[in-house]
Amino acid sequence: MLNAQGALLYAAAKAKHLTAFDQSVGHEAAVNDSDEQMRKAATELAYALKRNGTGSVTFSDINGEPLNARHPFARILHQSGFTPVPQGMRLY
């Protein structure tokens, strides 16, 4: 997923990996803006995966970290239609 500043989110669905490109510069306004951009990117990712019709997709990690229910990005994915499962986050 891209925006005007560059890449936000890269999904390797078959490998079950997500890569997030953080564009916040460290202050609170940038972090809040970055969260909103990531929510939009995750929603677009879910839409693209559903439109592709490949069935369910599970992502097990993001940036090399396990994607479990306690991971901060799991909340964003959940809001975008993903479901927490023991293996990570799944889109049905």
WODAWO-V431100 format. One record per backbone hydrogen bond with DSSP energy under -0.5 kcal/mol. CO is the residue of the C=O (numbers start at 1). NH is the residue of the N-H. E is the energy in kcal/mol with one decimal. If there is no record, write none. Layout:
co-><CO:CO>
nh-><NH:NH>
e-><E:E>
This chain:
co-><1:1:3:6:8:10:10:11:12:12:13:16:16:17:18:19:20:27:27:28:29:30:31:32:33:34:35:36:37:38:39:40:41:42:43:44:45:46:47:48:49:49:57:58:59:60:61:62:65:66:68:71:71:72:72:73:74:75:76:77:77:78:83:85:88:89:90:90:91>
nh-><8:9:6:3:21:12:19:13:16:17:16:60:61:12:63:10:22:30:31:32:33:34:35:36:37:38:39:40:41:42:43:44:45:46:47:48:49:50:51:52:53:54:91:60:89:67:18:65:62:68:71:74:75:75:76:77:78:79:80:80:82:81:90:88:85:59:83:92:57>
e-><-3.0:-1.4:-1.0:-2.4:-2.7:-0.5:-2.8:-0.8:-1.1:-1.7:-0.5:-2.4:-1.2:-2.9:-2.6:-2.9:-0.8:-0.5:-2.0:-2.6:-2.2:-2.6:-2.5:-1.9:-2.2:-2.5:-2.3:-2.1:-2.4:-2.7:-2.2:-2.3:-2.3:-2.4:-2.3:-2.7:-2.6:-2.4:-2.6:-2.0:-1.0:-0.8:-2.9:-0.5:-2.4:-2.7:-2.1:-2.1:-2.4:-1.3:-1.7:-1.3:-0.7:-0.6:-0.7:-2.4:-2.7:-2.1:-0.8:-0.6:-2.4:-1.5:-3.1:-1.7:-2.7:-2.9:-3.6:-0.5:-2.1>
